[in-house]
Amino acid sequence: MPPVIVWFRDDLRLSDHPALHAAAKTGAPVVCLYVLDETTGRAPGGAARWWLAQSLRALGAGIAERGGSLVLRRGPAARVIPEVVRESGARAVYWNGIAQAPHQSVERALESALAKLGADAQNCPGDLLVPPSAIRNKDGRGLRVFTPFWRRVLSLGDPPKPLPAPKALRPAPRIDGDRLESWKLEPAKPDWAGGLREAWSPGEAAARSRLRDFLKRTARVYAGDRDRPDQEGTSRLSPHLRFGELSPRQVWHAARFAATEDPALGPGIEKFLSELGWREFCRHLLHDHPDLATANLQTNFDGFPWTRDDKALAAWQRGRTGYPIVDAGLREL
């Protein structure tokens, strides 16, 4: 049986991974592929590159435990993936869609390239609680204010339950890939990542542990303590969600279950889920307004009289403004 390829992107996990789940169910050998595509979207910063390296190591270990292996390639995904299709003899490529213009452009180019090779393309939803198409106004446009947006999301009920991780993966014929170290994602001279290593543990297992710990210890006081810089009052799940070590569906259902088991968590859980809703809202805005990173959503801000002060900007970037609360926040970031 020809193998199938699962293309990993910002979904570096095995559980609740619709593309991996669907590919494993075919019974075919599975090629797990990550492509470092530095041509799509904005380039990640140094801390994000460090996190990516740790997360890929954790993902590779999880895949190996199930009998597979993670293949690493570098280059434009729409070019690299067809190359792997030809090398492996794969007849299908599965991936989880990302509802943002740069990613969707790559997906369309990939679908065209795969069609020329006679390979199927399977684009699975897995990045959002609800698709943007489900949240439209009467004119067919997305909502631009959070409160009515979130009401609409809640009115749709719980999202689908998370999918289990495959218990085993049928190994595919060996495909050559890059060594992770050759990508130089981690700082060396100097190695400035000591603080990251002390404060964070990337990877799916660490993400799930972080979620359990938050629901057990912090959710009860989240509604108030999340705004207090002197308290550990936040979930600290943001980077895990950004790299897809957790899905929003997993977070949603775990939080709902915790509130059912302990009603005293209710207020904290509701506030926490609304903050997860802000992530959802921003993803929907980016879908509807692809230039949001560089253009004002409200055009009346286009004439705002910004002050250009390179010295003040540099002080802010380094956490040296002289305002303690500002500087503490910037230094932690």
C-alpha positions as CSV (number, residue, x, y, z in Angstrom):
1,M,0.0,0.0,0.0
2,P,1.5,3.4,-0.9
3,P,2.2,5.7,2.1
4,V,0.4,8.8,3.0
5,I,2.1,12.0,4.1
6,V,1.0,14.0,7.2
7,W,2.3,17.6,6.9
8,F,2.8,19.1,10.4
9,R,2.8,22.9,10.8
10,D,1.6,24.9,13.8
11,D,0.1,21.6,15.2
12,L,3.0,19.9,16.8
13,R,1.0,17.3,18.7
14,L,-0.4,13.7,18.2
15,S,-3.7,14.0,20.1
16,D,-6.6,15.9,18.5
17,H,-4.7,16.1,15.3
18,P,-7.4,15.5,12.6
19,A,-5.0,15.0,9.7
20,L,-2.9,12.5,11.6
21,H,-6.0,10.7,12.9
22,A,-7.5,10.4,9.4
23,A,-4.2,9.3,7.9
24,A,-3.6,6.6,10.5
25,K,-7.2,5.3,10.0
26,T,-6.4,4.5,6.3
27,G,-4.0,1.7,7.5
28,A,-1.4,3.0,5.1
29,P,2.2,3.7,6.1
30,V,2.5,7.2,7.4
31,V,5.3,9.7,6.5
32,C,5.3,12.4,9.2
33,L,6.8,15.5,7.7
34,Y,7.7,19.0,9.0
35,V,8.8,21.6,6.6
36,L,10.6,24.7,7.8
37,D,9.1,27.1,5.3
38,E,10.6,30.5,5.9
39,T,8.8,32.1,3.0
40,T,5.3,32.1,4.5
41,G,4.3,34.8,6.9
42,R,6.6,36.7,9.2
43,A,9.9,35.2,10.3
44,P,9.8,33.9,13.9
45,G,12.0,35.6,16.4
46,G,14.8,33.9,18.4
47,A,12.7,32.7,21.3
48,A,10.2,31.2,18.9
49,R,12.9,29.4,17.0
50,W,14.3,28.0,20.3
51,W,10.8,26.8,21.2
52,L,10.3,25.2,17.8
53,A,13.4,23.2,18.2
54,Q,12.3,21.8,21.6
55,S,8.8,21.1,20.3
56,L,10.0,19.2,17.2
57,R,12.3,17.0,19.4
58,A,9.3,16.2,21.6
59,L,7.1,15.5,18.6
60,G,9.7,13.3,17.0
61,A,10.0,11.3,20.2
62,G,6.2,10.8,20.4
63,I,6.1,9.6,16.8
64,A,9.0,7.2,17.3
65,E,7.2,5.7,20.3
66,R,4.3,4.8,17.9
67,G,6.6,3.2,15.3
68,G,7.0,6.1,13.0
69,S,9.6,8.8,12.4
70,L,9.6,12.5,11.8
71,V,11.1,13.7,8.5
72,L,12.5,17.3,8.5
73,R,12.9,19.3,5.3
74,R,13.6,23.0,4.7
75,G,12.2,25.2,1.9
76,P,8.9,26.4,0.4
77,A,6.3,23.9,1.4
78,A,4.6,23.9,-2.0
79,R,7.8,22.8,-3.6
80,V,9.2,20.5,-0.9
81,I,6.1,18.4,-0.3
82,P,5.7,17.3,-3.9
83,E,9.4,16.3,-3.8
84,V,8.7,14.0,-0.9
85,V,5.6,12.7,-2.7
86,R,7.8,11.7,-5.6
87,E,10.5,10.2,-3.4
88,S,8.1,8.2,-1.2
89,G,5.5,7.2,-3.8
90,A,2.8,8.6,-1.6
91,R,-0.7,8.9,-3.0
92,A,-2.1,11.4,-0.5
93,V,-1.1,14.3,1.7
94,Y,-3.1,15.2,4.8
95,W,-2.8,18.4,6.8
96,N,-4.7,20.6,9.2
97,G,-5.8,23.8,7.5
98,I,-4.9,27.3,8.9
99,A,-7.5,29.9,8.1
100,Q,-5.1,32.7,7.3
101,A,-4.3,34.1,3.9
102,P,-0.5,33.3,3.7
103,H,-1.1,29.7,4.7
104,Q,-4.2,29.3,2.5
105,S,-2.1,30.5,-0.5
106,V,0.4,27.8,0.2
107,E,-2.3,25.2,0.5
108,R,-3.8,26.2,-2.8
109,A,-0.4,26.0,-4.5
110,L,0.2,22.6,-2.9
111,E,-3.2,21.3,-4.0
112,S,-2.4,22.3,-7.6
113,A,1.0,20.6,-7.5
114,L,-0.4,17.4,-6.0
115,A,-3.1,17.2,-8.6
116,K,-0.5,17.2,-11.3
117,L,1.2,14.3,-9.6
118,G,-2.1,12.4,-9.2
119,A,-1.9,12.6,-5.4
120,D,-4.9,13.4,-3.2
121,A,-5.0,16.5,-0.9
122,Q,-6.9,16.2,2.4
123,N,-7.3,19.5,4.2
124,C,-8.7,18.9,7.7
125,P,-10.0,21.6,10.1
126,G,-8.1,21.7,13.4
127,D,-7.0,25.2,14.3
128,L,-10.2,26.8,15.6
129,L,-13.2,26.2,17.7
130,V,-15.5,27.2,14.9
131,P,-14.8,28.0,11.2
132,P,-15.0,31.6,10.1
133,S,-17.8,30.7,7.7
134,A,-20.0,29.9,10.8
135,I,-19.7,33.4,12.3
136,R,-21.1,35.8,9.7
137,N,-23.4,38.9,9.9
138,K,-26.4,39.3,7.6
139,D,-24.2,40.8,4.9
140,G,-21.9,37.7,5.0
141,R,-19.0,39.5,6.7
142,G,-17.2,38.5,9.8
143,L,-17.9,40.2,13.2
144,R,-15.5,43.0,14.3
145,V,-16.6,43.4,17.9
146,F,-15.7,40.7,20.4
147,T,-18.9,40.5,22.6
148,P,-21.3,39.7,19.8
149,F,-18.7,37.4,18.3
150,W,-18.3,35.4,21.5
151,R,-22.1,35.2,22.0
152,R,-22.4,33.7,18.6
153,V,-19.7,31.2,19.3
154,L,-21.3,30.2,22.6
155,S,-24.7,29.8,20.9
156,L,-23.2,27.1,18.7
157,G,-22.6,24.9,21.7
158,D,-19.5,22.8,22.5
159,P,-17.0,22.2,19.7
160,P,-16.4,18.6,18.7
161,K,-14.7,16.4,21.2
162,P,-10.9,16.1,20.8
163,L,-9.6,13.1,18.9
164,P,-7.3,10.5,20.5
165,A,-3.7,10.1,19.4
166,P,-3.1,7.1,17.3
167,K,-1.9,4.1,19.3
168,A,0.5,3.1,16.5
169,L,1.7,4.3,13.2
170,R,2.6,2.0,10.3
171,P,6.2,2.8,9.4
172,A,6.9,4.1,5.9
173,P,10.0,3.4,3.8
174,R,12.9,5.6,5.0
175,I,12.9,9.1,3.6
176,D,16.0,11.3,4.0
177,G,15.6,14.4,6.0
178,D,17.6,17.2,7.6
179,R,19.2,17.0,11.1
180,L,17.4,19.4,13.4
181,E,20.7,20.8,14.6
182,S,21.6,21.8,11.0
183,W,18.8,24.4,11.1
184,K,20.5,26.3,13.9
185,L,17.3,27.2,15.6
186,E,18.9,27.4,19.0
187,P,21.3,30.1,20.1
188,A,24.9,29.0,20.6
189,K,27.4,31.9,20.8
190,P,26.1,33.4,23.0
191,D,23.6,30.9,24.4
192,W,21.0,33.4,25.8
193,A,18.2,30.8,26.3
194,G,19.0,29.8,29.9
195,G,16.0,31.8,31.2
196,L,13.7,30.1,28.7
197,R,14.9,26.6,29.7
198,E,14.3,27.5,33.4
199,A,10.8,28.9,32.9
200,W,9.3,26.7,30.1
201,S,9.0,23.1,29.0
202,P,7.9,22.9,25.3
203,G,6.2,19.9,23.9
204,E,2.8,18.2,24.0
205,A,3.2,16.3,27.3
206,A,4.4,19.5,29.0
207,A,1.5,21.4,27.5
208,R,-1.1,19.0,28.8
209,S,0.6,19.0,32.2
210,R,0.5,22.8,32.3
211,L,-3.2,22.7,31.4
212,R,-4.0,20.2,34.2
213,D,-2.0,22.2,36.7
214,F,-3.8,25.4,35.8
215,L,-7.2,23.8,36.1
216,K,-6.3,22.3,39.5
217,R,-4.4,25.2,41.1
218,T,-5.1,28.5,39.3
219,A,-8.5,28.5,37.6
220,R,-10.3,29.1,40.9
221,V,-8.7,32.6,41.2
222,Y,-8.1,33.3,37.5
223,A,-10.9,35.9,37.1
224,G,-9.1,38.3,39.5
225,D,-5.5,37.2,39.6
226,R,-5.0,37.1,35.9
227,D,-4.6,40.9,36.0
228,R,-2.2,41.0,38.9
229,P,1.5,41.1,38.0
230,D,2.5,40.1,41.5
231,Q,0.7,36.7,41.2
232,E,1.1,33.6,39.0
233,G,-2.5,34.1,37.9
234,T,-2.5,33.3,34.2
235,S,-2.6,29.9,32.4
236,R,0.8,30.3,30.7
237,L,-0.7,28.2,27.8
238,S,-0.1,30.8,25.1
239,P,3.1,29.4,23.5
240,H,1.7,25.9,23.7
241,L,-1.4,27.0,21.7
242,R,0.8,29.0,19.3
243,F,2.8,25.9,18.3
244,G,-0.3,23.6,18.4
245,E,1.0,21.4,21.3
246,L,-2.5,21.8,22.5
247,S,-5.6,22.4,20.4
248,P,-8.3,25.0,21.5
249,R,-10.8,22.1,21.5
250,Q,-8.7,20.2,24.1
251,V,-8.5,23.3,26.3
252,W,-12.2,24.0,25.9
253,H,-13.3,20.5,26.9
254,A,-10.8,20.1,29.7
255,A,-12.0,23.4,31.2
256,R,-15.7,22.5,30.9
257,F,-15.0,19.1,32.5
258,A,-13.2,20.7,35.4
259,A,-16.0,23.2,36.0
260,T,-18.5,20.3,36.0
261,E,-16.5,18.3,38.5
262,D,-16.0,21.4,40.8
263,P,-18.7,24.1,40.4
264,A,-16.6,26.5,42.5
265,L,-14.4,26.8,39.4
266,G,-17.2,28.1,37.3
267,P,-16.5,31.9,37.4
268,G,-12.8,31.4,36.7
269,I,-13.4,28.9,33.9
270,E,-15.9,31.2,32.2
271,K,-13.4,34.1,32.2
272,F,-10.7,31.7,31.0
273,L,-12.8,30.4,28.1
274,S,-13.6,34.0,27.1
275,E,-9.8,34.7,26.9
276,L,-9.5,31.6,24.7
277,G,-12.3,33.3,22.8
278,W,-10.0,36.3,22.2
279,R,-7.5,34.0,20.5
280,E,-10.4,32.7,18.3
281,F,-11.6,36.3,17.6
282,C,-8.2,37.4,16.5
283,R,-7.8,34.4,14.2
284,H,-11.2,35.2,12.6
285,L,-10.2,38.8,12.2
286,L,-6.9,37.8,10.5
287,H,-8.9,35.5,8.2
288,D,-11.2,38.4,7.2
289,H,-8.5,41.1,7.2
290,P,-5.2,39.6,6.0
291,D,-3.4,42.9,6.2
292,L,-4.3,43.4,9.9
293,A,-0.7,43.3,11.0
294,T,0.1,46.4,9.0
295,A,-3.2,48.2,8.5
296,N,-5.6,49.7,11.0
297,L,-8.9,47.8,11.3
298,Q,-10.6,51.2,11.9
299,T,-9.3,53.5,9.1
300,N,-10.0,56.6,11.2
301,F,-6.8,55.7,13.1
302,D,-4.8,56.1,9.8
303,G,-4.2,59.8,10.6
304,F,-3.2,59.2,14.3
305,P,-0.3,61.6,15.1
306,W,2.4,59.1,16.1
307,T,5.6,60.5,17.6
308,R,8.8,59.1,16.1
309,D,11.4,58.7,18.8
310,D,14.0,56.0,18.2
311,K,15.6,56.5,21.5
312,A,12.4,56.0,23.4
313,L,11.5,53.0,21.3
314,A,14.9,51.4,22.1
315,A,14.4,52.0,25.8
316,W,10.9,50.4,25.7
317,Q,12.3,47.4,23.8
318,R,14.9,46.8,26.4
319,G,12.7,47.4,29.4
320,R,14.4,50.6,30.4
321,T,11.7,53.3,30.2
322,G,11.9,54.1,33.9
323,Y,8.3,53.0,34.5
324,P,8.7,49.8,36.7
325,I,5.5,48.1,35.7
326,V,6.3,48.6,32.0
327,D,9.9,47.6,32.3
328,A,9.1,44.4,34.3
329,G,6.6,43.3,31.7
330,L,9.0,43.9,28.8
331,R,11.9,42.1,30.6
332,E,9.7,39.1,31.3
333,L,8.7,39.0,27.6
